[in-house]
Amino acid sequence: MTGYLTYILLFLLGLLGFGIQLWAMVECLRSRAADFERAYKRTKGFWTGLTVAAAVVGGLYVLNPSLGFLLLLELASATAAGVFLADVRPALQDARRGGNRSQGPYGPW
């Protein structure tokens, strides 16, 4: 009984992580390469590769969450997707709006 509940819990958490990874991948693919440069972030190829790899690992984990070694990869993949969504995506949105690159920590220079 406990093994079944653990499996269901890991599956649901893996499904949540997979959703986040897919969201990060779609957002990355929708962005233009020039936005990454304007936002002073790594290249679009780097982030695309990272988010696609994260989504692949997430998909593999959802297929079989009982594989222990995939749990560590799933956590790393979810972290990479989270970094993209929390740091890179807002910077890209700001760059699309024409972001003020001359902003200092307390306002414009």
N, C-alpha and C positions, 0 to 999 in steps of 0.2 A: 504494500500500500504506500509506504513512504517513497519507494523508488518511482512509483507512478506519479505521485505528486511532484517530486523533484523534476521528473522529466517534463511534466506539463508546465511547471514554473520556468524551467530553462527554455522551453519552446516559446512561451509567451514573451519572455525577456528577449530572446533571439529575434522574434518577430518585430518587437518594438525597435530593437537595434537595426534590423534590416530596413524598416521603414525610414529611420533617420538616415541611414546610409544611402538609400535610394533618393531621398530628398536632397541630400548634399550632392549626389552625382548629377541629378537633373539640373539643379541650380548652377553647378559648374559648367555643364554642357551648354546651358542657355547664355552664359556670359561670353562677352567678346574678349579676345586676347588683349586688345588695347586697354581694356578696363583693368586688367591685372597689372599692367605696367603703370597706368596712372595712379593706381592705389598703392604702388610700391610693394607689391606682394610677389611671391614666386610666380613662375610662368603658368600659363593655362595648361600646358602639357604636363607639368609637374602635378598640379592639383587634379587634373582629369585622371591621370594615371593613379593617383592616390585614392580618389573617390571611387573609381571603377574597381580597383582592387579591393577596396573596403566592401563594396556592394557584392562582389563575387564571394568574398569570405563570409559575409553575412548570409548570403543565399545558401552556401554550403552548410553553415551552422544550423540554419532553419531546417534543412533536410535531415540532419542527424545531430541533435543537440547533446546526445549522450557521449560523443567523442570528446574526451577530456582535453586533448591538445588543441582542439579548435576553439575552446573557450578563451584561452589566452589571446589567440589571433582575433577572435571576435571582439574582445575588449579593446585591443589595440586599434582595430578597424573602426569601432564605434567612437573611440577617442579622436581618431583622425577626422572622421566625419563631423564630430562635434566641434573640433577646432576650425574646420572650414566654415561651418554654419555660424559660429560665435565670433570669429575674427575676420575671416576673409570676405564672407558674404556682405556684412555691413560696410566694409571698406569698398567693395565693388559697387554697392548701391550708391554710396557717396560719390564715387568716381563717375558713375553714370549721370548723376545730377550735376556734374561739373565741380564737385567738391572744392573746397577752399584749401589748397595746398599750402598757402602762406599762413595758416593758423598756427599760433604758438600755444603753449599750454594754458594761457590765460586770455586768449583772443587773438585778433590779427596782429601781425608784426608791424 
